[in-house]
């Protein structure tokens, strides 16, 4: 099949509408963050716009990169020095566009990180909680009956052993989840009726709240839980615009 190309501006407009980016008060700009060449034939997706991802994208001839974690975060040093200079220099020299979508990619009902994590783990979503309804609620498949069995499923599907706070023998009940660094939403998940809550990271207070509430907690990895939304979005773009797409996973133990 002959591959075509899509205009940079056309892709930015489509993604902005599809992900409803104006809905969110986010910690960074969503959309086109670095302007590259006008036409895009090959798109690379990844979790974070690290220098390693940029170099890997160059190796496969990418015209644009789409990530969940881009640049220009609120509160960051705004100077173009050090790590930021090296990343931006590489993008600009090679005329590669960078698209980044943070909360909109967490939230989306089809391509979102929470939606895609549910598909990876076989969850059936049936509710939401938290600000912007960012957290998801649901149930696992009938063959996953305990918290310990859920932890084993996470390890198998995500290729990462989760840190479990709680009794592995505890019956599952209702599951709450939110990918990435959403451990601070455990209280809202408990209020929404979750008996086990999953996210990417863990903080010291998370352990006490989990133990004292009786709601088990699984820290499944920030990177590990957020690999799937950007892949799904990239595949959708490739199919819609008939362009090449490649997801590149830069390993991250966090």
C-alpha positions in Angstrom: 0.0 0.0 0.0 1.3 3.4 -1.0 1.7 5.6 2.1 0.5 9.2 2.0 1.3 12.2 4.2 -0.7 14.5 6.4 -0.1 18.2 7.0 1.3 19.2 10.3 -1.4 21.8 10.9 -4.1 19.4 9.8 -2.9 16.8 12.3 -2.7 19.3 15.1 -6.2 20.5 14.4 -7.6 17.0 14.2 -5.9 15.9 17.5 -7.0 19.0 19.3 -10.6 18.3 18.4 -10.4 14.5 18.9 -8.8 14.9 22.4 -10.9 18.0 23.3 -7.8 19.7 24.6 -9.5 23.0 25.5 -11.5 21.2 28.2 -8.5 20.8 30.5 -6.5 22.9 32.9 -3.3 21.1 32.5 0.3 21.4 33.7 1.7 21.9 30.2 0.6 23.0 26.7 -1.3 20.3 24.8 -0.8 20.0 21.1 2.1 21.0 18.8 5.0 22.0 21.0 7.8 22.1 18.5 7.2 22.9 14.8 8.9 20.8 12.2 8.4 20.1 8.5 5.0 20.8 6.9 4.2 17.2 5.9 4.3 14.1 8.0 4.8 10.7 6.4 6.3 8.8 9.4 5.1 9.3 12.9 6.8 7.9 16.0 5.0 7.7 19.3 6.5 7.2 22.8 5.7 7.9 26.4 8.3 10.7 27.0 10.1 13.1 24.6 13.5 12.1 26.0 16.7 12.5 24.0 16.8 8.7 23.6 13.3 8.7 21.9 14.3 11.6 19.6 17.5 9.7 18.5 15.5 6.5 18.0 12.9 8.5 15.9 15.7 9.9 13.8 17.0 6.3 13.1 13.6 5.4 11.6 13.2 8.6 9.6 10.4 10.2 11.6 8.9 13.5 10.5 7.0 13.9 13.8 7.0 12.5 17.4 3.9 12.2 19.5 4.2 11.7 23.2 2.3 11.8 26.5 5.1 13.6 28.4 6.3 16.6 26.4 8.0 19.9 27.5 7.3 23.3 29.1 5.8 22.0 32.4 4.5 24.5 34.8 7.1 25.6 37.4 10.1 24.4 35.3 13.2 26.5 34.7 12.3 28.2 31.4 15.9 28.6 30.2 17.0 26.6 27.1 20.1 25.1 28.7 21.4 21.6 29.5 19.0 18.7 28.8 16.3 21.0 27.3 18.8 22.6 24.9 20.0 19.2 23.7 16.5 17.9 23.1 15.2 21.0 21.3 18.4 21.3 19.3 18.0 17.8 18.0 14.4 18.4 17.0 15.0 21.7 15.3 18.1 20.7 13.4 16.3 17.7 12.0 13.0 19.6 11.4 10.9 17.2 13.5 7.6 18.2 15.0 6.8 17.3 18.6 3.2 16.8 19.6 2.3 16.2 23.3 -0.9 15.4 25.1 -1.0 15.0 28.8 -4.4 15.0 30.6 -6.4 14.7 27.4 -4.6 11.5 26.6 -5.2 10.2 30.1 -8.9 10.9 29.8 -10.0 9.8 26.3 -12.6 7.1 26.3 -10.9 5.2 23.5 -7.3 6.2 23.2 -6.7 7.3 26.8 -4.2 5.7 29.1 -7.0 4.6 31.5 -9.1 3.1 28.8 -6.2 1.3 27.3 -4.9 0.0 30.7 -8.4 -1.4 31.3 -8.2 -3.3 28.0 -4.7 -4.6 28.9 -6.0 -5.9 32.2 -9.4 -7.0 31.2 -11.4 -4.5 33.3 -14.9 -3.6 32.6 -15.3 0.2 33.3 -18.6 1.3 34.9 -17.8 4.6 36.6 -15.6 7.7 37.1 -14.3 9.7 40.0 -12.1 12.7 40.8 -11.6 16.1 39.2 -12.6 16.0 35.5 -13.6 12.4 36.2 -10.0 11.4 35.7 -10.2 8.3 37.8 -11.9 5.2 36.5 -13.9 2.5 38.3 -14.9 -1.0 37.3 -14.5 -4.8 37.8 -12.0 -7.4 36.7 -12.9 -10.5 34.7 -14.4 -13.4 36.7 -11.2 -15.4 36.7 -9.4 -12.7 38.7 -10.7 -13.1 42.2 -8.2 -11.7 44.7 -5.8 -8.8 45.0 -2.9 -11.2 44.7 -4.3 -12.6 41.5 -4.7 -9.1 40.2 -1.0 -8.3 41.1 0.1 -11.4 39.1 -2.0 -10.3 36.1 -0.5 -6.8 36.2 3.0 -8.4 36.2 2.2 -10.6 33.3 0.5 -8.0 31.1 2.7 -5.0 31.9 6.0 -7.0 32.3 6.6 -5.3 35.6 6.0 -6.6 39.2 3.8 -4.1 41.0 4.3 -3.0 44.6 1.3 -4.3 46.6 0.1 -2.8 49.8 -2.6 -5.0 51.3 -3.5 -8.6 51.8 -3.0 -10.7 48.6 -5.9 -12.9 49.7 -8.4 -10.0 49.9 -11.3 -10.5 47.5 -11.2 -8.0 44.7 -14.5 -6.2 44.8 -14.5 -2.9 42.8 -11.3 -1.6 41.3 -10.3 2.0 40.9 -7.4 3.1 38.6 -5.6 6.1 37.2 -2.3 5.8 35.4 0.9 7.7 36.1 1.4 9.6 39.2 -2.1 9.5 40.6 -1.4 7.8 44.0 -2.9 10.9 45.7 -6.3 10.0 44.3 -6.6 6.9 46.5 -8.8 8.8 48.9 -11.2 9.8 46.2 -11.2 6.2 44.9 -12.1 4.9 48.3 -14.9 7.4 48.6 -16.2 6.2 45.2 -16.3 2.7 46.5 -13.1 1.1 45.3 -11.7 -1.8 47.4 -8.5 -1.9 45.5 -6.8 1.0 43.7 -4.1 1.0 41.0 -1.8 3.8 39.8 1.8 4.1 38.6 3.7 5.5 41.6 3.5 5.4 45.4 4.2 8.0 48.1 4.8 7.5 51.8 1.3 8.6 52.8 -0.2 6.2 50.3 0.9 3.2 52.4 -0.8 4.4 55.6 -4.1 5.4 53.8 -4.2 2.0 52.1 -3.6 0.1 55.4 -5.9 2.1 57.5 -8.8 2.1 55.0 -8.5 -1.6 54.1 -8.3 -0.6 50.4 -5.4 -2.4 48.8 -3.0 -0.4 46.6 -0.9 -1.5 43.6 1.9 0.8 42.3 2.3 -0.6 38.8 4.9 1.9 37.4 4.4 5.3 35.9 5.9 4.4 32.5 4.5 0.9 32.5 0.9 2.1 33.0 1.2 4.9 30.3 2.6 3.0 27.4 -0.7 2.1 25.8 -2.7 5.3 25.2 -0.1 6.8 22.9 0.2 3.6 21.0 -3.5 3.4 20.4 -3.6 7.0 19.3 -0.7 6.5 16.9 -2.3 3.5 15.3 -5.5 5.4 14.9 -3.7 8.3 13.2 -1.8 5.9 10.9 -5.1 4.3 9.8 -7.0 7.5 9.4 -4.3 9.4 7.4 -2.6 6.4 5.8 0.8 7.2 7.2 3.5 5.1 8.8 3.5 4.8 12.5 6.0 3.2 15.0 5.8 3.1 18.7 9.2 3.1 20.4 9.4 2.1 24.0 12.3 3.6 25.8 12.6 1.5 29.0 12.0 3.3 32.3 11.9 1.5 35.6 10.0 4.4 37.3 
